Amino acid sequence: MTAPDLSWLATLPGRCPDCYWHIGEMGHATNCPAVANVRSMARQSTEANTSDAEWRVFEAAVRADAAAHDGFVSQNRVREAIGHRWASVPAKRRYSSLWSRARRQHLLEDTDQTERSTDHAGGNAHRIVPVLRLVNSGQVAA
């Protein structure tokens, strides 16, 4: 006995054209090959745009700012150099983790200077943030 042809189900409203399940129905996300493919592509895209690629952009901006300002690094100037692409919550956390990583790897150190943040897009405008100093002029291992 052959399996019945259920392709007509795809023509019904609210049905997935790939697996014929109701799109909002429990089980659709785990059983549909199209959904699994989209999740895989999203994960690969996120991985490609975070860790090493973002670190290289961030580190280059930090070093350029330090070179132009006698070794001092302003979070405002670095953010402006990189661009305002940090508005979503996950992006804000990644951006914050770059500053933490730079301190942890002794690329930057705190100074006694502070300034007001101009980060309106990230929601940190008018907060007091430290001005940092570039410590290590060599490459830092990831």
N, C-alpha and C positions, 0 to 999 in steps of 0.2 A: 504494500500500500504506500502511495506517495503522500508526502505532506501537502496539505491544502495550500493554495496560493492565497496569502493574506495581504498582498500588496495593495489591495483596494482600501485597507485600513489607513494607509498613508494619506488618502484623500480626505479623510474625516478631520474636522477641526480639532486642534489640540493634540494631534498625533505626531510622533517623531517619524520622519520619512525614512529613517534608517532601520529602526527596530519595531516600529508600529505601536509602541507603548504610548500611553498618555504622558505628555512631557512632564507634568508636575507630579506624576504618580511615584509612589515609593518603589524603588527598584530600578527605575529608568536609568539613573546615573551609574549604577553598577553593571547593568546588563547591556547597555547600548555601546557598540563599538565606536560610534561617532563621538560620544561624550568622552570615552577613554582617550581617544586620539587628541581631542582638544585639550584635555588636562595634561597630557604628555607634552604637547607643544608649549603650553603655558609654563610648565615647570622648566623646560629647557630654556625658554626665553628668559625667565626670571633668573635662572642660574647664570646665563650668559651675561646678564646686565648687572649683576650684583658684585660679588666678591672681588675678583682680581681686576676686572675692567673698571669698576667704580673706584677701587683703591688707587689705581694708576692715575686716573683723572684727578682724584682728590690730592694725592701726593704731589703731582706736578703743580697744581694750583697753590698748595701750601709752600712749596719751594720757591715758586715765582714770587709769591707775596713776601716771603722772608727776604729774598734777594733784593726786592725793591724797597724794603723798609728796615734795613739794618738788622735783619734777623728776627724781627717781630712779626707775628702773624695775627691778623684780625679775622675773626670768624665771619664778620660782615663782608669783608673784601673777598674772602675765599668763596663764600656762598654766591656772591655776585659774579665771580669769575666762572664758577661752575654752571650757574643758571638756576632758575627756580623750578626744578622738577621734583621737588620734595614735598608736595602738598598732601599726599595720602598718608595715612597712619603708618603703614609698613615702610614707606619711603622715608618718613621722618625718623623712624627707628634705625633704618640702615644708615642714614646720614649721621645721626648721633653716634652710631657705633664706629664710624670712621674716625671721629674725634677721639673716642675712647681708645681705639686701636693705636692711634698715633701717640697717645700718651703712654700706653702700655708698652709699646715698642721703643720708647724713649726717643721718638722723633721730635716731640714737642714737650715743653715743660711750662708750668704756670709761671707767671710773673706777678708783681704786685699791682699791675695796671689792669683796669677794667674799662669797659665801654658799654653803651646801650645797644642792644640788638635792634637791627632794622628788619628782622625777619617777619614781615607782615603775612606772607603766604603760609609760613609754617606755624603761625600763631604765637610767636615768641617776641613780638615787637615790644620794645621798651624794657625788656628784662636786662638785668646787668649780666654781662658775660665777660670772662677773662680774656685779656690779650695774652697770647702765648708766645713762646720763643722757640725757634728752631734749634735743636740740640745737635742732631746728627746730620752732618753734611754728606755722609756716604749713603749707600743704598741700605734699606732695611729689609731683612728677610721677611717674607709673608707668613 
